[in-house]
Amino acid sequence: MFNIVTWNINGIRSGQQKLKDVLDSMEADIVCLQETKITRDMLDEATALVEGYSSYYSFSRKKSGYSGVATYCKNSCTPFQAEEGLAGTLSSHEAKIDFYDSVHGSFTDEGLKALDSEGRCVMTLHRFKEEETVASLIVINVYCPHAGDNDERLAYKLEFYRALSLRCDDLLSQGYHVIVLGDINVSHRLIDHCEPDDVTSFSKSPSRIWLDGFLVEGGGKFIDSFRYLYPTKEKAFTCWNTKMNARVNNYGTRIDYIMLSSKLSQSLRECIIMSEVYGSDHCPVKASIALNFISSTQLPALCTKNFKEFSGKQLKMSEFICKRSLAVGSADELQSKPDVSEPKKMRLSQKTTKQQSSLLNFFASTSVTSRENVSSLQFVSSTTESTNSFDCNKSLSTATSSSVGLWKNLLKGPAPPPVCSGHKEACVLRTVKKKGPNMNRQFWACPRAAGHSSDLNAQCNFFLWSSAKR
């Protein structure tokens, strides 16, 4: 049995657990992560080299801390080849899986580079025993772009979908089995969404139209593993708005998928949503498939173990600044022996040199005063200081108490928050993050977790701009 997991981890460095512990807890042979949010210069050894696994990354070339995907394979499932991107624009010839006829014939070189530059896809080539023959399987780990129906990024998102479909067609035409998994960033049906804004136009979304055509129900060549096994299961969500605490009421969407080429449907045994796993605004999805994998004896070129910074080929700064050991004799021996080439006068002067004066000697008074005079002066000054300090403390305490009262009258502090209309509870202050005229503007909202509009215990619809008069 072969287990594969997809999980939008929302930052691979944000977790408190060790990465190996996280990977082991998945109990999977291949773990595909999305939104790693690191570039190659940010990748450290503990993340790149995990004992018992080989890893394959795609980094964003556009900006740091953005996008990125990674595939971790157990040593028992080491791939025979790996490739970064959808169209082979980022990999050298030796590191390509090949077969790009449809995708290269439908896009310009600049268009393909733009799709691959955000680090949204990693492919790995595996082999497994199929009766008396050996079959090949391509695992495509994707993080599809996020964009609403009226978003300026919608065109880029749809182009990414189209390139993904064409690349899958190229691979299937060559006899490969294919698994496409990751954050697809679209909920397929009404049952996959907690509460759509517009039910009548839900299925007309361009992203859902693409997904319909990609799956078998709409004439495509792939099955949705979860819905294939559980077509009517409700409230099976994989993503929640954590800022609204929506996971408490399971008020979310299902946008993470494991999709198999139709021939693999006969081998599918289970697909579960691991909603008990926290650490991100998404949860993992795991599928169990009856396949007998063959592990490669050689790591693909894209593997992080072949990176110069982790393979021992690239020198590190520490090697240039480390201490060097003396070749002959110890330091004490060298110090004890005077240099013969040194002049005799210099050696004599070193022996007769006076001990260095203390820094206090430079501040000593030039006049000498008797001990009796000094002690009497000290007594008089201490008596005077104690009397003055008592008077000062008394006057300071009086002034402080009066000034505190004055400041309290002038600065009364922030007003208490308003109470929501639904539960009569103190509201919380939130900030608009959506682009538009109200971006970064603050408002008051109900403090409870988001939930369905029919749930009286969930967040009510109270809203008040923070700048409004109360």
Summary of the structure (lengths in Angstrom):
residues: 470
radius of gyration: 34.6
end to end distance: 63.2
largest distance: 110.5
contacts: 1297
relative contact order: 0.10
helix: 34%
strand: 21%
